[in-house]
Amino acid sequence: MHVRVVRFTDVSAERIAGLLARIEAAGGPPPGVAATGLQILFDEAQGTAIALQQFDTAEAMHAGGKVFAAMDSAETPGTRASVDLCEQKLELRM
């Protein structure tokens, strides 16, 4: 599995709420994005958020990244601070 990890700053509770509503209304990823999972983490006290976008392959992750990079900043939870393209090596749930 591959995970695109995107960190945002300048995030408000209102922007997160709007983003979550848009995601739920869409019922899936945007066209051209073959994501298999999504997690959004929000630290209201710091005004930061992290999006974990999961993909089956590195190729799908890179293609999806191009779609996300082209999005209008109004469609994101805040200012994109960093993007990491990772291969998941371990998932451990207790």
N, C-alpha and C positions, 0 to 999 in steps of 0.2 A: 504494500500500500504506500501511496505517496501523499504527503500533506503539504499544502500551501499554507503557510502561517503568516498572517498579515496583522501587523500591530498598528493601531490608530491612536492618535492623541486628539485633544479638544473634543471629546465625546460627551454628549449630554444624555440624560435619561429620555428626553423627548426625541432625540435623533435615533436612539436605540429602539424606542417604541415604534417609531415610524418605519424603521428598517424591518423589524419583526413583522409588522402588519403587511408590508409589501411582500416579504418572503412567504408568509402564510397564504396570502391571496394568490401568489403565483403558483403554488402547489409543486414547485420544483425549481431546479436551477434555470438560469437564463438560457436562451437558445445558444448553442455552440459550446456549452459547458457540460462535460460528462462527469460531473461530480457524483460521488456515491454517498457523501455524507457532509454535514456541516455542523460545527459547534461555534457558538459565539459566547465569549466571556467578556464581562463588563465590570470594571472597577469604578463605581460612581465617585468614590472619594478622590481618586486620582484623575478622573475624566479620561480613562483609557479603555480600549477594547481590543480583543484579539479574536480574529476569525480563523478557525481551523477548517480548511476546505479539503476534503478527502477525495482521492482519485485512485483508480485501479492501476494506472500506469504513469510513468514519467511523461510520456507523450501527451496523455490526456490532461495532466496537470499543466504542462506548458501551454497547450492550446486554450485551456480554460483561463489561464493567467492573462493571455492576450485579450480575452473578452473583458475580464475584470479590470485590467489596466486601462481599457478604453472607456470605462464607465464614467459618467459625469460625477464629479465629486459630491454633488447633492444627493446621490444615490448611495453614498457610503456613510458609515457612522461618524466619521470625523476626518482628520488629516492623516493620510497614509504615512506612517513613520518608517516602516520597514516591511520587507517581504522576504521570507525564507522559503526555499523549495527543498523539502525534506523527504527522505525515505524513512518510513516508520520502521524502527528496529525492534521495538518491544511495546506491547500493550498488556498491562497487568491490572486486573480489577480484583478488588478484595470483597 
